[in-house]
Amino acid sequence: MPDDPDLIGQNEIEDLLSQAKGAAEASPQQASASDAVPQDEIDSLLNSIGDGAAAANAHAAIGGAAAVATAVSPASQASGAPGATGSQVGDDVQFPLEQAEQAIAADGQEAPSPAGVSAFKFQDFAGEPASTEKATLDLLRDVQLDLKIELGRTQMELEEVLKLRCGSVVTLDKLAGDPVDVYVNGRLVARGEVLVLSDSFCVRVAELVSGNE
């Protein structure tokens, strides 16, 4: 058995035990050494912690902004209602304008006529040319005129008129033998002499009076 090469000697066993014991004693020191953190890493950790706090603040701010946005969104929808109302008012104004334009366009178009109805056309009544013939007295033959013979005139007061009786004599402004005046429709047209023909008075025209007199 001592000559077997696979067997470990007592000396080798003791060396292995001593090495294991030394390794066991060195392992806590190495662990403690490994547990020690350098100052640079501590500063970086602190910085990272500060960055984390800032990030947390940023996240909190973002969360607050999101909450504000969430709270504002209904208000924005409510505030959007007047805008919608304004657009609705614009539509309400535009609609009557479109209706008016359609009505104007409809007025420009002729409506279809009912069956059996035709448009009436006025005839051209052309005036006849004026007659070149001179007017004659034949056109006045059937016209009735009021003819008066005036022997003379006078002016009387009311007292003198009241004193008139049967047989009273009224003096005229014309003398015996003066021509009498002939009036047609109240207009003086002639003067003449008074005659008696077959027991009737008559007048012989002695002078025609122009319209200027």
SULTAFEN-V328628 format. One record per backbone hydrogen bond with DSSP energy under -1.0 kcal/mol. NH is the residue of the N-H (numbers start at 1). CO is the residue of the C=O. If there is no record, write none. Layout:
BEGIN
<<NH & CO> <NH & CO>>
END
This chain:
BEGIN
<<4 & 1> <13 & 9> <14 & 10> <15 & 11> <16 & 12> <17 & 13> <18 & 14> <19 & 15> <20 & 16> <21 & 17> <22 & 18> <23 & 19> <24 & 20> <25 & 21> <26 & 22> <27 & 23> <30 & 26> <31 & 27> <32 & 28> <33 & 29> <34 & 30> <35 & 31> <36 & 32> <42 & 38> <43 & 39> <44 & 40> <45 & 41> <46 & 42> <47 & 43> <48 & 44> <49 & 45> <50 & 46> <51 & 47> <52 & 48> <53 & 49> <54 & 50> <55 & 51> <56 & 52> <57 & 53> <58 & 54> <59 & 55> <60 & 56> <61 & 57> <62 & 58> <63 & 59> <64 & 60> <65 & 61> <66 & 62> <67 & 63> <68 & 64> <69 & 65> <70 & 66> <71 & 67> <72 & 68> <73 & 69> <76 & 72> <77 & 73> <78 & 74> <79 & 75> <80 & 76> <84 & 80> <85 & 81> <86 & 82> <87 & 83> <88 & 84> <89 & 85> <90 & 86> <91 & 87> <92 & 88> <93 & 89> <94 & 90> <95 & 91> <96 & 92> <97 & 93> <98 & 94> <99 & 95> <100 & 96> <101 & 97> <102 & 98> <103 & 99> <104 & 100> <105 & 101> <106 & 102> <107 & 103> <108 & 104> <117 & 114> <125 & 123> <126 & 124> <139 & 136> <140 & 137> <143 & 140> <148 & 183> <150 & 181> <161 & 157> <162 & 158> <164 & 161> <168 & 165> <173 & 153> <178 & 175> <180 & 192> <181 & 150> <182 & 190> <183 & 148> <184 & 187> <185 & 146> <187 & 184> <189 & 182> <190 & 182> <191 & 207> <192 & 180> <193 & 204> <195 & 202> <197 & 200> <202 & 195> <204 & 193> <206 & 191> <207 & 191> <209 & 189> <213 & 210>>
END
